[in-house]
Amino acid sequence: MSDIIIFGGHGKVALLATRILSERGHHVTSVIRNADQSDEIRAHGGDPEVADIQTQSLSDLEELVRGKDAVVWSAGAGGGSADRTWAIDRDAAVLTVQAAARAGVQRYVMVSWAGSVLDHGVPQDDDFFAYAQSKMIADAVLRDSGLAWTIVAPSTLTDDEPTGSIDWDGEATKVSRADVAHVVADVLESDGTAGSTFRFNGGSTPIAEFLRADQA
């Protein structure tokens, strides 16, 4: 059993991943901002930890992750204010990477976005720019962190039922959040996925096979 902490614990992917991981015998601590969400976290098998990641210092985050076996970043501003996007999707994400390194937590899984590349192509005057830029920066910091990192980078998310299969055809199409949650759980259980970025959308390749192929 691993002791895993998930930031953004009330998000749909995080809740689904919490259920999968807890059913597999792992202990999951879910970081949430709103204490009213605690019962839902428990219903999915996790233990709630109330903390506002926008206001946590590096030292605060270091204490949150200390003693854990793995950190999962699945938080996000969810659109709207560009300032909030910078604060959460870039700044808070980067601080948790630094906190994991300082606390000696080597395993880190980042839930990112398939378009998170240096030349993401989103114009600076586009409302989506803050998100695209934040994801690109946070991923780059993680890759340079020296941690045993994995980046899970799905395309557009849906609430469709899971298929258990994914692919990457080079185009940002769609993938269910439930399948993303399975990818998160599977990479956490496979040390061989460390150092890999998995970009994917829905497809016909079983998740385990897709992950193995990308490691080859």
C-alpha positions in Angstrom: 0.0 0.0 0.0 1.2 3.5 -0.8 0.4 6.7 0.9 -0.7 9.2 -1.8 -1.7 12.9 -1.5 -3.8 14.4 -4.2 -4.0 18.2 -4.7 -7.3 19.3 -6.2 -9.0 16.4 -4.4 -12.6 17.4 -5.2 -12.1 17.6 -8.9 -13.8 15.0 -11.0 -10.6 13.2 -12.1 -9.2 13.3 -8.6 -12.4 11.9 -7.1 -12.4 9.0 -9.6 -8.7 8.4 -9.0 -9.3 8.4 -5.3 -11.9 5.7 -5.5 -9.7 3.5 -7.8 -6.7 3.9 -5.7 -8.5 3.3 -2.4 -10.2 0.2 -3.9 -6.7 -1.1 -4.8 -5.6 -0.8 -1.2 -3.8 2.6 -1.2 -4.3 5.4 1.3 -5.3 8.6 -0.3 -5.2 12.1 1.3 -7.2 14.6 -0.7 -6.4 18.3 -0.4 -9.5 20.4 -0.7 -10.3 24.1 0.0 -13.8 23.7 1.2 -14.5 21.6 4.3 -18.0 21.0 3.1 -16.6 18.6 0.5 -15.1 16.3 3.1 -18.0 13.8 3.1 -17.7 13.4 -0.6 -14.0 12.7 -0.3 -14.7 10.1 2.3 -17.4 8.5 0.2 -14.8 8.0 -2.5 -12.4 6.3 0.0 -10.1 9.3 0.7 -9.2 11.3 3.8 -9.9 15.0 3.4 -7.2 17.6 4.2 -8.5 21.1 4.2 -6.0 23.6 2.8 -6.2 26.5 0.3 -3.4 25.9 -2.1 -3.5 29.5 -3.2 -2.4 30.7 0.2 -0.1 27.9 1.2 3.6 28.8 1.6 6.4 26.5 0.4 6.9 25.4 4.0 3.2 24.7 4.5 3.2 22.5 1.4 6.4 20.8 2.4 4.7 19.8 5.7 1.6 18.6 3.8 3.5 16.2 1.6 6.1 15.1 4.1 6.0 11.3 4.7 3.9 10.6 1.7 5.0 8.1 -1.0 3.6 10.1 -3.9 2.2 13.4 -4.8 -0.5 13.8 -7.5 -1.3 17.3 -8.8 -4.9 17.4 -10.2 -5.8 20.9 -9.2 -6.8 23.8 -11.5 -8.5 27.1 -11.5 -11.1 25.8 -14.0 -11.1 28.9 -16.2 -12.3 32.4 -15.4 -9.8 34.7 -13.9 -6.4 34.7 -15.5 -4.8 35.8 -12.2 -6.3 32.8 -10.5 -5.1 30.5 -13.3 -1.6 31.8 -12.9 -1.8 31.4 -9.1 -3.1 27.8 -9.2 -2.1 26.1 -12.4 1.4 27.7 -12.5 2.5 29.0 -9.1 0.9 26.5 -6.7 1.8 23.6 -9.0 5.4 24.7 -9.1 5.4 25.1 -5.3 4.2 21.6 -4.8 7.0 20.2 -6.9 9.5 22.2 -4.9 7.8 21.0 -1.7 8.0 17.4 -2.7 11.7 17.8 -3.4 12.4 19.4 -0.1 10.3 16.8 1.8 12.1 13.9 0.1 9.0 12.7 -1.7 10.4 11.3 -5.0 7.3 10.2 -6.8 5.2 13.0 -8.4 2.4 12.6 -11.0 1.2 15.8 -12.7 -2.2 15.8 -14.4 -1.6 18.2 -17.2 -3.0 18.9 -20.8 -2.1 17.3 -24.1 -1.2 20.7 -25.6 1.3 21.6 -22.9 4.3 22.1 -25.1 6.7 25.0 -25.6 5.1 26.1 -28.8 1.5 25.5 -27.7 0.2 28.0 -30.3 -2.3 29.8 -28.0 -2.2 33.6 -28.8 -1.3 35.8 -25.8 -4.5 37.7 -26.1 -6.6 34.5 -26.0 -8.4 33.8 -22.7 -6.9 30.3 -22.8 -3.3 31.6 -22.9 -2.9 31.7 -19.1 -3.9 28.0 -18.8 -1.7 26.8 -21.7 1.3 28.8 -20.5 0.9 27.7 -16.9 0.7 24.1 -17.8 3.7 24.3 -20.0 5.7 26.0 -17.3 4.7 23.6 -14.5 5.5 20.6 -16.6 8.9 22.0 -17.5 9.7 22.6 -13.8 8.7 19.1 -12.9 10.8 17.6 -15.7 13.8 19.5 -14.3 13.1 18.7 -10.7 15.1 15.5 -10.3 12.0 13.8 -9.0 10.6 10.5 -10.3 8.0 12.3 -12.3 5.2 11.3 -14.7 3.1 13.7 -16.7 -0.5 12.6 -17.5 -1.6 14.8 -20.4 -5.1 14.1 -21.7 -6.9 16.0 -24.4 -10.3 17.5 -23.9 -12.1 15.9 -21.0 -15.6 14.5 -21.0 -17.9 12.9 -18.5 -18.5 9.8 -20.7 -18.3 6.3 -19.3 -14.8 4.8 -19.2 -13.7 2.6 -22.1 -10.4 1.4 -20.6 -8.7 2.3 -23.9 -6.8 5.3 -25.1 -4.6 6.4 -28.0 -2.6 9.4 -29.3 -3.3 10.4 -32.9 -1.6 13.8 -32.7 -4.9 15.6 -32.5 -6.5 17.0 -29.4 -9.8 15.2 -29.5 -11.6 13.9 -26.4 -11.1 11.4 -23.5 -13.3 10.6 -20.5 -12.3 11.7 -17.1 -12.8 8.2 -15.9 -10.2 6.9 -18.3 -7.8 9.7 -17.2 -8.3 8.6 -13.6 -7.4 5.0 -14.5 -4.2 6.3 -16.2 -3.3 8.2 -13.0 -3.8 5.1 -10.9 -1.9 2.9 -13.2 1.2 5.1 -13.6 1.3 5.4 -9.8 1.6 1.7 -9.6 4.3 1.4 -12.3 7.8 2.7 -11.5 8.6 2.2 -15.1 6.4 5.2 -16.1 8.7 7.6 -14.2 10.3 10.1 -16.6 7.5 9.8 -19.2 4.9 12.2 -20.5 1.7 10.5 -21.7 -0.3 12.5 -24.1 -3.5 10.8 -25.1 -7.2 10.9 -26.1 -9.8 8.3 -26.4 -8.9 5.3 -28.5 -8.8 1.6 -28.9 -5.5 0.6 -27.2 -6.0 -0.8 -23.6 -4.5 1.6 -21.1 -1.9 -0.8 -19.8 -0.8 -1.6 -23.3 -0.6 2.1 -24.2 1.6 2.8 -21.1 3.9 -0.1 -21.8 4.3 0.9 -25.5 5.3 4.5 -24.5 8.0 3.1 -22.1 9.5 0.9 -24.8 
